[in-house]
Amino acid sequence: MKVLHITSDWKWTGPAAPMLELLCAQRARGYEVELVCPPPPPGADTSLRGAARAAGVEPALEIARGRGAVGWRDRGDVRRLRALLRERRFAVIHSWHTRDHVLALRAAAGLRRAGITRVVRSWSRAESVPLRPWNRWLFGAGADGLWCVSPAAAVSNAALRRGRPLDGALPAVDLARFRPSAPRPPVREALGLGAGQRVVGIVARVQAHRRFDLLLAAMQRLSREDPRARLLIVGRGSRIEELAMQPARRLGLGDRVIFAGHRDRDYPDVLRSIDVFTLLVPGSDGGCRAALEAAACGIPAVTTRRGTLPEIVVDGETGLLVAEDAEALCAAWARLLASPDLRAQMGRAARRRAERLFSGEHFAAAVEGFYASLAAGGRGASPAASGRV
């Protein structure tokens, strides 16, 4: 099968990692798969193109950076994309954002009418697609198939699709890179973590809606009960001083909260320094990639029930699901930190589940079945009965 993945976002964020995981897994299954993406701006330290090249994937075509679909501006990209499609005759164009979705529809109009090419759109958020008139068409008749970030997200979009092909599964993570391993003492020391200190960790961009207020309030409670507990915040944000650093100091947590910033090459080792992973509100990546990576590393999690988190964390088996309340969050952290055996048991269960459900092979097989249903002119599998979570 010939598949073209197209994205108009140059950044290495959001759905970029799951897309690249899927592309590489599809190549491993023998597909002829290519990537179309924009180049990064000068001076960018990380980018999708850079990550793709590191994985051995050279973009087949580069499109201009830009947001939103603008007819006259995008004519050159449409013309060059149309030429690529006529030459290669891809069976599926898998788009990931609105601009590239529209580019695909414009460039593949003739091939789509002839039944040669199908346009699939991914929806990377756990909540339903907003039912605005433009979205009703773009995600309805404007997509031959809609692939959602999880089975529950697919169910939530059933009314929008009105019987058209629709399905979803949680994305894949690199199970080899994110594997269970003992924390490396030099990494812990570099983070300022002493011997015997127990770590609750979060990996998230620091933004107002992600409830860092609740996170710090729960940590204040925990620090009164457990002086060895530390909170490790991995991530950055333009408002990190206002939303996290200053509040931590006001709450008397200056030496209890560690800000690790954005991590790249040593990220898996930083992640393995965490005893209990936590996440309160998903960001732009509805698949909650950090929660999947923590599970792959065999780290138990304490999360809320927002978005896909209840599909990632099995309450009482791979972690604990709690109410958005400082007392409940603190109690769940304390319970796991106090019991190494329970943490180990839940961590093993999390890794087993990751191997079963979050591998590239599993993800590619699920998407392959969806593509096959489009080629046959049928409907995607019922998301409620897909059994993928």
C-alpha positions as CSV (number, residue, x, y, z in Angstrom):
1,M,0.0,0.0,0.0
2,K,1.2,3.5,-0.8
3,V,0.6,6.1,2.0
4,L,1.5,9.8,2.1
5,H,1.5,11.5,5.5
6,I,1.2,15.3,5.2
7,T,1.4,17.9,8.0
8,S,1.6,21.7,7.8
9,D,3.2,22.0,11.3
10,W,7.0,22.0,11.3
11,K,7.3,21.7,15.1
12,W,8.2,18.5,17.0
13,T,5.2,18.6,19.2
14,G,1.5,17.5,19.5
15,P,0.7,14.8,17.0
16,A,4.2,14.9,15.3
17,A,5.7,12.0,17.3
18,P,2.7,9.6,16.9
19,M,2.7,10.4,13.2
20,L,6.4,9.6,12.8
21,E,6.0,6.4,14.9
22,L,3.1,5.3,12.6
23,L,5.1,6.2,9.5
24,C,8.1,4.1,10.6
25,A,5.9,1.2,11.7
26,Q,4.1,1.2,8.4
27,R,7.5,1.1,6.5
28,A,8.5,-1.8,8.7
29,R,5.3,-3.6,7.6
30,G,6.4,-3.2,4.0
31,Y,4.3,-0.1,3.0
32,E,5.6,2.5,0.6
33,V,5.2,5.5,2.9
34,E,6.4,9.1,2.4
35,L,6.2,12.4,4.3
36,V,5.3,15.9,3.3
37,C,6.1,18.7,5.8
38,P,7.4,22.2,6.1
39,P,11.1,23.1,6.8
40,P,11.8,24.6,10.2
41,P,12.5,28.3,10.5
42,P,16.2,29.3,10.8
43,G,17.6,28.7,14.2
44,A,15.0,26.2,15.4
45,D,16.6,23.7,17.8
46,T,14.1,20.9,17.2
47,S,11.7,20.1,14.4
48,L,9.7,17.4,12.8
49,R,12.0,17.4,9.8
50,G,15.0,16.9,12.0
51,A,13.4,14.0,13.9
52,A,12.3,12.4,10.7
53,R,15.8,12.6,9.2
54,A,17.2,11.1,12.4
55,A,14.7,8.2,11.9
56,G,15.9,7.8,8.3
57,V,12.9,9.5,6.7
58,E,13.6,12.2,4.1
59,P,10.6,14.3,3.3
60,A,9.4,13.6,-0.3
61,L,8.2,17.2,-0.6
62,E,8.5,20.4,1.6
63,I,5.6,22.8,1.7
64,A,5.6,26.3,3.0
65,R,5.2,27.1,6.7
66,G,1.8,28.6,7.4
67,R,-1.4,28.3,9.3
68,G,-4.9,28.2,7.9
69,A,-6.1,27.5,4.4
70,V,-5.5,30.5,2.1
71,G,-6.5,29.8,-1.5
72,W,-4.1,32.1,-3.4
73,R,-1.2,31.7,-1.0
74,D,-1.3,27.9,-1.2
75,R,-1.5,27.6,-5.0
76,G,2.2,26.7,-5.4
77,D,2.0,24.0,-2.7
78,V,-1.2,22.5,-4.3
79,R,0.5,22.4,-7.7
80,R,3.6,20.7,-6.5
81,L,1.6,18.3,-4.3
82,R,-0.7,17.4,-7.2
83,A,2.4,16.6,-9.4
84,L,3.7,14.2,-6.6
85,L,0.3,12.5,-6.3
86,R,0.0,12.0,-10.1
87,E,3.5,10.5,-10.2
88,R,3.2,8.2,-7.2
89,R,-0.6,7.5,-7.0
90,F,-0.8,7.0,-3.2
91,A,-3.8,5.0,-2.1
92,V,-4.1,7.1,1.1
93,I,-3.2,10.6,2.0
94,H,-3.2,10.9,5.8
95,S,-3.5,14.5,6.9
96,W,-2.9,15.8,10.4
97,H,-4.0,19.5,10.5
98,T,-6.6,21.7,8.8
99,R,-4.2,23.4,6.3
100,D,-2.6,20.2,5.1
101,H,-6.1,18.6,5.0
102,V,-7.3,21.3,2.6
103,L,-4.1,21.0,0.5
104,A,-4.7,17.3,0.2
105,L,-8.3,17.8,-0.9
106,R,-7.3,20.4,-3.5
107,A,-4.4,18.4,-4.9
108,A,-6.1,15.0,-4.9
109,A,-9.6,16.1,-6.2
110,G,-9.4,14.2,-9.5
111,L,-7.8,11.1,-8.0
112,R,-10.3,11.1,-5.2
113,R,-13.3,11.3,-7.7
114,A,-11.7,8.4,-9.6
115,G,-11.5,6.3,-6.5
116,I,-7.7,6.1,-6.7
117,T,-6.9,8.0,-3.5
118,R,-8.6,8.4,-0.1
119,V,-8.0,11.3,2.2
120,V,-7.9,10.4,5.9
121,R,-7.9,13.0,8.6
122,S,-6.5,12.5,12.1
123,W,-8.0,14.3,15.1
124,S,-5.5,14.5,17.9
125,R,-7.7,15.8,20.7
126,A,-9.7,13.8,23.1
127,E,-12.7,16.1,22.9
128,S,-15.2,16.1,20.0
129,V,-14.5,18.2,16.9
130,P,-16.3,21.6,17.4
131,L,-19.5,21.4,15.3
132,R,-19.0,24.6,13.4
133,P,-20.3,24.7,9.7
134,W,-16.8,24.5,8.2
135,N,-15.9,21.6,10.5
136,R,-19.1,19.7,9.7
137,W,-18.0,19.6,6.0
138,L,-14.3,19.2,6.5
139,F,-14.5,16.4,9.0
140,G,-17.6,15.0,7.3
141,A,-17.8,14.7,3.6
142,G,-14.4,16.3,3.3
143,A,-12.7,13.3,4.8
144,D,-13.0,9.7,3.5
145,G,-12.0,8.5,6.9
146,L,-11.6,10.1,10.4
147,W,-9.0,8.6,12.7
148,C,-9.2,9.7,16.3
149,V,-6.7,9.7,19.1
150,S,-8.5,7.0,21.0
151,P,-11.6,4.7,20.8
152,A,-13.6,7.0,23.2
153,A,-12.7,10.0,21.0
154,A,-14.0,8.2,18.0
155,V,-17.3,7.4,19.8
156,S,-17.6,11.1,20.7
157,N,-17.4,12.1,17.0
158,A,-20.0,9.5,15.7
159,A,-22.7,12.1,15.1
160,L,-20.3,14.3,13.0
161,R,-19.5,11.4,10.8
162,R,-23.1,10.1,10.3
163,G,-22.0,6.6,9.5
164,R,-18.9,7.5,7.5
165,P,-15.7,5.6,8.3
166,L,-14.5,6.4,11.8
167,D,-12.2,4.7,14.3
168,G,-9.4,5.4,16.7
169,A,-6.7,4.0,18.9
170,L,-4.2,5.3,21.4
171,P,-0.9,6.2,19.6
172,A,2.3,4.3,19.8
173,V,5.5,5.1,21.7
174,D,9.1,3.8,21.2
175,L,9.1,0.8,23.5
176,A,12.8,0.3,23.1
177,R,13.8,3.8,24.0
178,F,11.2,4.0,26.9
179,R,11.9,0.7,28.7
180,P,12.0,-0.1,32.4
181,S,15.5,0.6,33.9
182,A,16.8,1.7,37.3
183,P,17.3,5.4,37.6
184,R,20.9,6.5,36.9
185,P,22.5,8.1,40.0
186,P,24.4,10.8,37.9
187,V,21.1,11.9,36.4
188,R,19.4,12.1,39.7
189,E,22.3,14.1,41.2
190,A,22.3,16.5,38.2
191,L,18.6,17.1,38.9
192,G,19.4,17.8,42.6
193,L,17.7,14.7,43.9
194,G,19.4,13.2,47.0
195,A,19.5,9.6,48.1
196,G,16.3,8.5,49.7
197,Q,14.2,11.2,48.1
198,R,11.0,10.0,46.4
199,V,9.8,11.7,43.3
200,V,6.4,12.7,41.9
201,G,7.0,13.8,38.4
202,I,5.0,15.6,35.6
203,V,6.0,16.1,32.0
204,A,3.9,19.0,30.6
205,R,4.1,22.4,29.1
206,V,3.4,24.9,31.8
207,Q,0.1,26.6,30.8
208,A,-2.7,28.1,32.8
209,H,-5.3,25.5,31.9
210,R,-3.2,22.5,33.0
211,R,-3.9,23.1,36.7
212,F,-0.4,23.7,38.1
213,D,-2.2,25.5,40.9
214,L,-3.8,22.1,41.9
215,L,-0.4,20.3,41.4
216,L,1.4,22.7,43.8
217,A,-1.4,22.7,46.4
218,A,-1.3,18.9,46.5
219,M,2.5,19.0,46.8
220,Q,2.2,21.4,49.7
221,R,0.1,18.9,51.5
222,L,2.4,16.0,50.7
223,S,5.5,17.9,51.9
224,R,3.9,18.2,55.4
225,E,3.4,14.5,55.5
226,D,6.6,13.3,53.8
227,P,9.7,15.6,54.0
228,R,11.5,13.3,51.5
229,A,9.0,13.8,48.7
230,R,10.0,16.0,45.8
231,L,8.0,17.2,42.8
232,L,9.9,17.2,39.4
233,I,8.4,19.4,36.7
234,V,9.8,18.5,33.2
235,G,8.7,21.1,30.6
236,R,8.8,24.8,29.8
237,G,6.4,27.5,29.0
238,S,6.4,31.3,28.4
239,R,4.5,31.8,31.7
240,I,6.4,29.2,33.8
241,E,7.6,31.9,36.3
242,E,4.1,33.3,36.8
243,L,2.3,29.9,36.9
244,A,4.7,27.6,38.7
245,M,7.9,29.1,40.0
246,Q,6.5,32.1,41.9
247,P,3.5,30.0,43.4
248,A,6.0,27.3,44.5
249,R,8.0,29.9,46.4
250,R,4.9,31.5,47.9
251,L,3.8,28.0,49.2
252,G,7.2,27.4,50.8
253,L,8.1,24.7,48.3
254,G,11.3,26.3,47.0
255,D,13.4,23.3,47.9
256,R,10.7,20.7,47.2
257,V,9.9,21.5,43.6
258,I,12.6,20.9,40.9
259,F,12.2,22.6,37.5
260,A,14.0,20.4,35.0
261,G,13.0,22.4,31.9
262,H,12.8,20.8,28.5
263,R,14.9,17.7,28.0
264,D,15.9,16.0,24.8
265,R,18.7,13.4,24.7
266,D,18.6,12.5,28.4
267,Y,14.8,12.6,28.6
268,P,14.2,8.8,29.1
269,D,16.7,8.9,32.0
270,V,15.0,11.9,33.5
271,L,11.7,10.2,33.2
272,R,13.1,7.0,34.9
273,S,14.1,9.2,37.9
274,I,10.4,9.6,38.7
275,D,8.8,7.2,41.2
276,V,5.2,8.2,40.5
277,F,4.1,9.9,37.3
278,T,1.3,12.4,37.4
279,L,-0.8,14.4,34.8
280,L,-3.8,16.5,35.4
281,V,-5.0,18.0,32.1
282,P,-3.9,16.9,28.6
283,G,-2.3,19.6,26.4
284,S,-2.5,19.9,22.6
285,D,-1.5,16.2,22.3
286,G,-4.7,14.4,23.2
287,G,-2.9,11.1,23.3
288,C,-1.0,12.3,26.4
289,R,2.3,11.0,25.0
290,A,4.2,11.5,28.3
291,A,1.7,9.2,30.1
292,L,2.3,6.5,27.5
293,E,6.1,6.9,27.8
294,A,5.9,6.6,31.6
295,A,3.8,3.5,31.3
296,A,6.4,2.0,28.8
297,C,9.1,2.8,31.4
298,G,7.1,0.9,34.0
299,I,6.2,3.9,36.1
300,P,2.8,3.9,37.9
301,A,0.7,7.0,37.4
302,V,-1.7,9.1,39.3
303,T,-4.0,11.1,37.0
304,T,-7.4,12.8,36.7
305,R,-10.1,11.5,34.5
306,R,-9.6,14.1,31.9
307,G,-9.5,13.3,28.2
308,T,-7.8,10.0,27.3
309,L,-6.2,9.5,30.7
310,P,-8.8,7.0,31.9
311,E,-8.0,5.0,28.7
312,I,-4.3,5.0,29.4
313,V,-4.3,4.4,33.2
314,V,-6.3,1.4,34.5
315,D,-7.4,2.4,38.0
316,G,-6.0,0.1,40.7
317,E,-3.9,-1.8,38.1
318,T,-1.4,0.5,36.4
319,G,-2.0,3.5,38.6
320,L,-4.8,5.5,40.3
321,L,-7.4,7.9,38.9
322,V,-8.4,10.7,41.2
323,A,-10.8,13.6,41.5
324,E,-9.4,17.1,40.7
325,D,-8.9,17.8,44.4
326,A,-5.6,18.5,46.2
327,E,-6.4,16.2,49.1
328,A,-7.3,13.3,46.8
329,L,-4.2,13.9,44.7
330,C,-1.9,14.1,47.7
331,A,-3.5,10.9,49.2
332,A,-2.9,8.9,46.0
333,W,0.7,10.1,45.7
334,A,1.4,9.3,49.4
335,R,-0.1,5.8,49.0
336,L,2.2,4.9,46.1
337,L,5.3,6.6,47.5
338,A,4.8,4.7,50.8
339,S,4.7,1.3,49.1
340,P,7.6,0.2,46.9
341,D,5.9,-3.1,46.3
342,L,2.7,-1.6,45.1
343,R,4.7,0.8,42.8
344,A,6.6,-2.2,41.3
345,Q,3.4,-4.2,40.8
346,M,1.6,-1.4,39.1
347,G,4.7,-0.5,37.1
348,R,5.0,-4.1,35.7
349,A,1.4,-4.0,34.8
350,A,1.8,-0.7,33.0
351,R,4.7,-2.0,31.0
352,R,2.8,-5.2,30.0
353,R,-0.1,-3.1,28.9
354,A,2.2,-0.8,26.9
355,E,3.7,-3.8,25.1
356,R,0.3,-5.0,24.2
357,L,-1.4,-1.7,23.2
358,F,1.2,1.0,22.6
359,S,3.6,-0.6,20.2
360,G,4.2,0.7,16.7
361,E,3.2,-2.7,15.4
362,H,-0.1,-2.6,17.2
363,F,-0.8,1.0,16.1
364,A,0.1,0.3,12.4
365,A,-2.0,-2.8,12.3
366,A,-5.1,-0.9,13.7
367,V,-4.6,1.9,11.1
368,E,-4.0,-0.7,8.4
369,G,-7.4,-2.2,9.0
370,F,-9.0,1.2,8.8
371,Y,-7.3,2.0,5.5
372,A,-8.4,-1.4,4.2
373,S,-12.0,-0.6,5.0
374,L,-11.8,2.6,3.0
375,A,-10.3,0.8,0.0
376,A,-13.1,-1.7,0.1
377,G,-15.6,1.1,0.2
378,G,-16.9,0.0,3.6
379,R,-17.1,1.5,7.0
380,G,-14.4,1.5,9.7
381,A,-14.7,-0.8,12.6
382,S,-17.1,0.3,15.3
383,P,-15.0,2.4,17.7
384,A,-17.0,1.2,20.6
385,A,-16.2,-2.5,19.8
386,S,-12.6,-2.1,18.6
387,G,-11.1,-3.5,21.7
388,R,-8.0,-1.5,21.3
389,V,-7.9,-0.3,24.9
